[in-house]
Amino acid sequence: MSTSRTSLSQQTPTASGAPDPAPSDSAPVSTPTASTRPDRLSTVALVIFTSVYAFFFPLHLGHFLIPGDAGPATGLALYIALFAVGCVAFRHPLARAAHQVAARKRRAVLTLIVGGLATLVIELVGGLASSALLNLAGLSGAALQNDSSVGEVTRMFSPIVIVVVLGIVGPIVEEMFFRQFLIGLIKRFAPTWVAVVVSSVLFGALHMHSFALSEVLGVIPHAFFGLSCGLLYVKTDRNLLYPASIHCLNNLSAFLPFLLY
């Protein structure tokens, strides 16, 4: 999920390239225009989005405020709310991304196909690495707690809710945070490849419920999936729609079968 695109107000240049002279005392005092307000709105929405998401999901601090029985329902509701706030916070880069896709539809489809195939390969490598390390550690067959929890949630709510929230809304929210925001933030202080790797590792850590060795090794496929999404995001000129689409397709492939029962 990039930094906000708050623009600095500048003096309008004249035809010669020099800035306009300062207004005289008799000239009306300029007031904030409508074009400056959306940037403030983006900043506020970004702060809310990143703070709430980090508190409840990567940091798992929500259990201090929410009873255990209400946790799953609250989590789904939070995803929906964060999706709405994120669309406001990142509406400018999302609009740019949509324009890029609309301008080159065939290229967009080809990019999704190639990106999807590359993601399958990278995730497969991560899965093989995870299985090999689990075997070496004598933990073969250990289930990741996150996967078990998701399985429990799918039995608590209607299939359509699971498909919409966990199959579509949730992946987009995660891409907003880990790709649009986090990669953009880390790139301020480190090379792009470092930003991609760090965001991928943190994305994998999102799926850990403890620091047990089985959990650490079990999230490797998730980290590799995050790596593929990060690479796709960077290679498409920071177009979030591509990794978000791949992420949605990945989740939907797991949740759509619930609609058949």
Legacy VTK file of the C-alpha trace (Angstrom):
# vtk DataFile Version 3.0
C-alpha trace
ASCII
DATASET POLYDATA
POINTS 261 float
0.000 0.000 0.000
3.098 5.139 -1.384
3.341 8.292 0.278
0.619 10.858 -0.093
0.838 13.113 -3.080
0.362 16.385 -1.282
1.429 19.162 -3.633
3.160 22.330 -2.577
1.417 25.488 -3.625
3.483 27.407 -6.153
3.269 30.770 -7.830
1.893 30.600 -11.358
4.615 31.439 -13.906
4.068 34.159 -16.493
4.745 33.731 -20.183
8.355 34.779 -19.623
8.810 32.090 -16.969
9.056 34.514 -14.027
6.598 34.209 -11.167
3.698 36.640 -10.962
4.292 39.617 -8.699
2.884 39.483 -5.215
-0.668 40.841 -4.982
-1.066 44.407 -3.864
-2.910 45.446 -0.754
-5.963 46.214 -2.845
-6.024 42.782 -4.451
-8.303 40.187 -2.902
-6.623 37.785 -0.532
-6.286 34.337 -2.082
-8.103 31.499 -0.378
-7.548 27.760 -0.620
-9.030 26.450 -3.818
-10.831 23.176 -4.370
-7.671 21.737 -5.910
-5.788 21.977 -2.595
-8.481 20.384 -0.474
-8.284 16.901 -2.027
-4.593 16.712 -1.133
-5.370 17.446 2.502
-8.115 14.848 2.338
-5.674 12.315 0.885
-3.220 12.989 3.700
-5.834 12.572 6.420
-7.188 9.425 4.778
-3.654 8.037 4.431
-2.915 8.561 8.131
-6.171 6.875 9.125
-5.667 4.013 6.684
-2.084 3.180 7.642
-2.607 3.639 11.387
-5.745 1.518 11.630
-4.455 -1.194 9.309
-1.088 -1.495 11.076
-2.742 -1.558 14.509
-5.247 -4.305 13.763
-3.449 -6.504 11.246
0.394 -6.532 11.151
0.676 -5.666 14.858
-2.353 -7.783 15.903
-3.224 -5.340 18.693
-6.971 -5.458 18.139
-7.470 -8.263 20.667
-6.818 -5.722 23.434
-9.952 -3.829 22.365
-12.225 -6.437 20.817
-13.575 -9.602 22.486
-12.450 -12.823 20.854
-15.947 -13.799 19.704
-16.361 -10.514 17.840
-12.924 -10.674 16.232
-13.808 -12.296 12.874
-16.810 -10.057 12.206
-14.813 -6.984 13.213
-11.979 -8.008 10.917
-14.289 -8.278 7.912
-15.913 -4.938 8.752
-12.492 -3.318 9.096
-11.465 -4.546 5.660
-14.541 -2.929 4.126
-13.959 0.352 5.986
-10.244 0.377 5.132
-11.054 -0.276 1.489
-13.227 2.854 1.407
-10.623 4.972 3.216
-7.819 3.586 1.046
-9.675 4.489 -2.141
-9.764 8.075 -0.887
-6.139 8.085 0.260
-4.800 6.644 -3.001
-7.395 7.944 -5.440
-4.846 9.920 -7.484
-2.409 7.028 -8.156
-5.379 4.702 -8.654
-6.858 7.066 -11.241
-3.498 7.242 -13.002
-3.259 3.452 -12.949
-6.756 3.066 -14.393
-5.931 5.549 -17.141
-2.790 3.589 -18.049
-4.748 0.347 -18.268
-7.546 1.906 -20.323
-5.054 3.452 -22.742
-3.367 0.098 -23.456
-5.911 -2.645 -22.888
-4.112 -5.367 -24.853
-0.855 -4.646 -23.101
-2.675 -4.723 -19.758
-4.118 -8.168 -20.491
-0.712 -9.468 -21.589
0.888 -8.012 -18.457
-1.669 -9.779 -16.267
-1.085 -13.087 -18.039
2.697 -12.866 -17.789
2.503 -11.533 -14.231
0.130 -14.305 -13.216
2.375 -17.018 -14.646
5.443 -15.482 -13.006
3.581 -15.340 -9.704
2.707 -19.030 -9.942
6.352 -19.912 -10.541
7.676 -17.694 -7.738
5.049 -18.928 -5.285
5.834 -22.531 -6.260
9.510 -21.933 -5.496
8.512 -20.496 -2.129
6.306 -23.497 -1.421
9.074 -25.951 -2.259
11.549 -24.043 -0.092
9.078 -23.985 2.794
8.365 -27.719 2.531
12.065 -28.590 2.360
12.902 -26.495 5.415
9.944 -27.878 7.377
11.107 -31.393 6.577
14.644 -30.598 7.704
13.276 -29.193 10.957
11.109 -32.265 11.536
7.945 -30.177 11.197
6.544 -31.738 8.058
2.774 -31.342 7.856
2.614 -28.459 10.347
-0.357 -26.239 9.511
0.013 -22.481 9.403
-2.223 -20.913 12.051
-3.349 -18.227 9.623
-4.670 -20.834 7.188
-6.514 -22.620 9.991
-8.064 -19.332 11.148
-9.197 -18.476 7.629
-10.785 -21.910 7.367
-12.751 -21.239 10.558
-13.921 -17.842 9.278
-15.213 -19.362 6.045
-17.531 -21.560 8.110
-18.888 -18.612 10.114
-20.153 -16.391 7.293
-22.042 -16.808 4.049
-19.975 -17.725 0.976
-20.778 -14.457 -0.794
-19.404 -12.451 2.157
-16.222 -14.519 2.155
-15.740 -14.160 -1.595
-16.370 -10.405 -1.632
-14.431 -9.453 1.504
-11.605 -12.001 1.625
-11.482 -12.616 -2.111
-11.633 -9.041 -3.404
-11.710 -6.309 -0.759
-9.056 -7.803 1.515
-6.411 -8.344 -1.193
-6.856 -4.807 -2.500
-6.449 -3.373 1.008
-3.279 -5.414 1.520
-1.849 -4.254 -1.807
-2.620 -0.652 -0.894
-0.631 -1.000 2.309
2.278 -3.247 1.354
2.838 -2.097 -2.215
1.368 1.386 -2.719
2.263 2.734 0.710
5.120 0.659 2.103
7.277 0.371 -1.015
6.861 4.096 -1.623
7.835 4.847 1.971
10.926 2.621 2.036
12.093 3.919 -1.351
12.646 7.295 0.301
15.523 5.849 2.293
16.705 2.772 0.364
17.025 1.349 -3.157
13.924 -0.011 -4.858
14.997 -3.639 -4.513
15.347 -3.198 -0.758
11.847 -1.723 -0.595
10.433 -4.678 -2.529
12.219 -7.273 -0.373
11.323 -5.620 2.935
7.674 -5.210 1.962
7.600 -8.876 0.895
9.066 -10.084 4.187
6.602 -7.961 6.156
3.754 -9.238 3.998
4.797 -12.775 4.853
5.043 -11.852 8.538
1.447 -10.595 8.350
0.394 -14.252 8.134
2.345 -15.278 11.259
0.492 -15.717 14.540
3.594 -16.503 16.598
7.361 -16.769 16.315
7.303 -20.565 16.368
9.646 -22.119 13.822
6.731 -23.778 12.035
5.123 -20.362 11.570
8.334 -18.712 10.357
8.931 -21.426 7.772
5.249 -21.740 6.911
4.898 -18.140 5.738
7.703 -18.411 3.175
5.227 -18.991 0.306
3.321 -15.877 1.374
6.550 -13.860 1.380
7.401 -15.148 -2.105
3.915 -14.225 -3.276
4.465 -10.743 -1.856
7.771 -10.619 -3.718
6.058 -11.384 -7.019
3.437 -8.691 -6.380
6.140 -6.185 -5.450
8.125 -6.918 -8.602
4.994 -6.592 -10.732
4.156 -3.293 -9.036
7.611 -1.855 -9.726
7.908 -3.222 -13.267
4.559 -1.679 -14.268
5.604 1.817 -13.183
3.933 1.505 -9.778
0.539 0.542 -11.181
-1.304 -1.024 -8.250
-4.065 -2.494 -10.397
-1.800 -5.276 -11.659
-0.650 -6.786 -8.334
-4.095 -6.153 -6.852
-5.707 -8.114 -9.703
-3.244 -10.990 -9.291
-3.831 -11.000 -5.530
-7.613 -11.062 -5.993
-7.396 -13.908 -8.503
-5.160 -15.843 -6.118
-7.615 -15.495 -3.239
-10.704 -16.054 -5.368
-9.281 -19.320 -6.647
-9.344 -20.502 -3.037
-12.698 -19.037 -1.973
-14.917 -19.405 -5.058
-15.465 -23.136 -4.450
-17.429 -22.151 -1.331
-20.137 -20.762 -3.624
-20.714 -24.260 -4.982
-21.838 -25.646 -1.641
LINES 1 261
260 1 2 3 4 5 6 7 8 9 10 11 12 13 14 15 16 17 18 19 20 21 22 23 24 25 26 27 28 29 30 31 32 33 34 35 36 37 38 39 40 41 42 43 44 45 46 47 48 49 50 51 52 53 54 55 56 57 58 59 60 61 62 63 64 65 66 67 68 69 70 71 72 73 74 75 76 77 78 79 80 81 82 83 84 85 86 87 88 89 90 91 92 93 94 95 96 97 98 99 100 101 102 103 104 105 106 107 108 109 110 111 112 113 114 115 116 117 118 119 120 121 122 123 124 125 126 127 128 129 130 131 132 133 134 135 136 137 138 139 140 141 142 143 144 145 146 147 148 149 150 151 152 153 154 155 156 157 158 159 160 161 162 163 164 165 166 167 168 169 170 171 172 173 174 175 176 177 178 179 180 181 182 183 184 185 186 187 188 189 190 191 192 193 194 195 196 197 198 199 200 201 202 203 204 205 206 207 208 209 210 211 212 213 214 215 216 217 218 219 220 221 222 223 224 225 226 227 228 229 230 231 232 233 234 235 236 237 238 239 240 241 242 243 244 245 246 247 248 249 250 251 252 253 254 255 256 257 258 259 260
